[in-house]
Amino acid sequence: MSVATVRAALETAIAVALEQNDDVKIGGGATH
C-alpha cells in the first residue's frame, strides 16, 4: 500500500469516528 492509500484510509477512519462521537453527544449517550 502506498503512503497516499494509508493516509486516505486513516482520514476516513478518523472522519467516521468523529461522526460517531457527534451522534453520541446528540443522543445523550443513550446507546451505551
DANORQUI-V263926 format. One record per pair of residues at least 6 apart in sequence whose C-alpha atoms are under 6 Angstrom apart, sorted by the first residue. I is the first residue (numbers start at 0). J is the second residue. If there is no record, write none. Layout:
i,j
I,J
I,J
This chain:
none
